[in-house]
Every structure is written in C-alpha cells, then in structure tokens.
Amino acid sequence: MNRRMVSALLLLVAVSLSPACAGRSARKDRGLGLRVLDCVVVEREHEPPGTGGASYAGTGNYYLVFEAREGQATARYRLQVNRTQWFRFAEGSRVRITLNNNILTDVRSNE
C-alpha cells in the first residue's frame, strides 16, 4: 500500500509539472512575420523541366537572387518566382519584395 501511495504521488507531481515545462517558448525567429525589403536583383536562375522538383511538362523553376541591406549586414535571398517576374526583372533592377514568414508574396519595381 505504501509503494502505491508513493508511486501515485510521484505520478501526480510529474503530471502537474509537465505543462510548466511545455509552456516555455523557444527563442523567436526574427525572420518570421511580414517584412518589406528594398533589394537589388543580382542574379537570375532557371532550372529546366524535370529538375529541382519541376515537372517534365512545365517550363521549369525560375529564381531571382536578391541582395538587401539589413542594418550593417548585406543579406542574399534566393527566392522562387514565376516566369513573368523572372523576365520582368533583369540583373541590377531595384525592387521592393514582401516576405511573409520568409515566403515571397510580392515583387515590385522600386525605381
């Protein structure tokens, strides 16, 4: 009987402390959320159909590489764009990009 009481008490303590440990949040990622950045297109990349997850029937994947100043640092982003955006923005174009949780949602000319 005494062993059952001790094991029941330990189980009660463990169950009551587990929500306290689970409630701690990890350090927040500063890249999450909505961000608008002024960038320059430094590179354009195209992967042919059948590579990089693109279907054989499609036109392939299109990427733009952007450089943006964030504080004292220069950040580079390689983001997938559609075919129209890829043709519209040549290297050296100044653009304003909108990122939502590090996913490109909008690219506009900033000239």
C-alpha positions as CSV (number, residue, x, y, z in Angstrom):
1,M,0.0,0.0,0.0
2,N,2.8,2.4,0.8
3,R,4.5,1.8,-2.6
4,R,1.3,2.5,-4.4
5,M,0.9,5.8,-2.4
6,V,4.4,6.9,-3.3
7,S,4.1,6.0,-6.9
8,A,0.8,7.8,-7.2
9,L,2.3,10.9,-5.5
10,L,5.2,10.8,-8.0
11,L,2.9,10.4,-10.9
12,L,0.8,13.4,-9.7
13,V,3.9,15.6,-9.3
14,A,5.2,14.6,-12.8
15,V,1.8,15.3,-14.4
16,S,1.5,18.7,-12.7
17,L,5.0,19.8,-13.7
18,S,4.8,18.7,-17.4
19,P,2.6,21.7,-18.5
20,A,5.1,24.1,-16.9
21,C,7.9,22.7,-18.9
22,A,5.9,22.6,-22.1
23,G,4.9,26.2,-21.7
24,R,8.4,27.5,-22.2
25,S,8.8,29.0,-25.6
26,A,11.9,28.8,-27.7
27,R,13.7,31.9,-28.9
28,K,11.5,33.6,-31.5
29,D,12.8,33.5,-35.1
30,R,13.3,37.1,-36.3
31,G,12.7,36.0,-39.9
32,L,9.1,35.2,-39.2
33,G,6.3,37.7,-39.9
34,L,5.7,40.2,-42.6
35,R,8.8,42.1,-43.9
36,V,9.2,44.6,-46.8
37,L,12.7,44.9,-48.1
38,D,14.3,47.2,-50.7
39,C,16.6,45.0,-52.8
40,V,18.7,44.7,-56.0
41,V,18.4,41.7,-58.3
42,V,21.9,40.3,-58.6
43,E,21.3,37.0,-60.4
44,R,18.6,35.2,-62.3
45,E,18.5,31.4,-62.3
46,H,16.4,28.9,-64.3
47,E,16.2,25.2,-63.7
48,P,14.9,23.2,-66.8
49,P,11.9,21.0,-66.6
50,G,12.4,17.8,-64.6
51,T,15.0,19.2,-62.2
52,G,14.5,20.6,-58.7
53,G,11.0,19.3,-58.3
54,A,9.7,20.8,-61.5
55,S,7.5,18.6,-63.7
56,Y,8.7,17.5,-67.1
57,A,5.6,19.0,-68.7
58,G,6.2,22.5,-67.2
59,T,8.6,25.3,-68.0
60,G,10.9,24.6,-65.1
61,N,11.6,26.7,-62.0
62,Y,12.6,30.3,-62.0
63,Y,14.6,32.0,-59.2
64,L,15.8,35.6,-58.6
65,V,18.7,36.3,-56.2
66,F,18.2,39.5,-54.2
67,E,20.7,41.5,-52.1
68,A,19.3,43.7,-49.4
69,R,20.9,45.8,-46.6
70,E,19.6,44.8,-43.2
71,G,21.3,47.0,-40.6
72,Q,25.0,46.7,-41.1
73,A,24.8,43.4,-43.0
74,T,24.1,42.5,-46.6
75,A,21.6,39.6,-46.9
76,R,21.2,37.4,-50.0
77,Y,17.9,35.8,-50.8
78,R,17.3,33.1,-53.5
79,L,13.6,33.0,-54.0
80,Q,11.4,31.2,-56.5
81,V,9.4,33.5,-58.8
82,N,7.0,32.9,-61.7
83,R,8.1,33.1,-65.3
84,T,6.7,36.7,-65.8
85,Q,8.6,38.1,-62.9
86,W,11.8,36.3,-64.0
87,F,11.6,38.0,-67.4
88,R,10.5,41.4,-66.0
89,F,13.3,42.0,-63.5
90,A,16.8,41.9,-65.0
91,E,20.1,42.0,-63.0
92,G,20.6,45.4,-61.4
93,S,16.9,46.1,-61.1
94,R,15.9,47.8,-57.9
95,V,12.8,46.1,-56.4
96,R,10.8,46.0,-53.2
97,I,9.9,42.5,-52.0
98,T,7.4,41.4,-49.4
99,L,8.2,38.3,-47.4
100,N,5.6,36.6,-45.2
101,N,7.4,34.0,-43.0
102,N,10.3,34.0,-45.4
103,I,8.0,33.2,-48.4
104,L,8.0,35.7,-51.2
105,T,4.5,37.2,-51.7
106,D,5.1,40.3,-53.8
107,V,7.9,41.8,-56.1
108,R,7.5,45.4,-57.3
109,S,9.8,47.7,-59.1
110,N,11.3,50.3,-56.8
111,E,12.7,52.8,-59.4
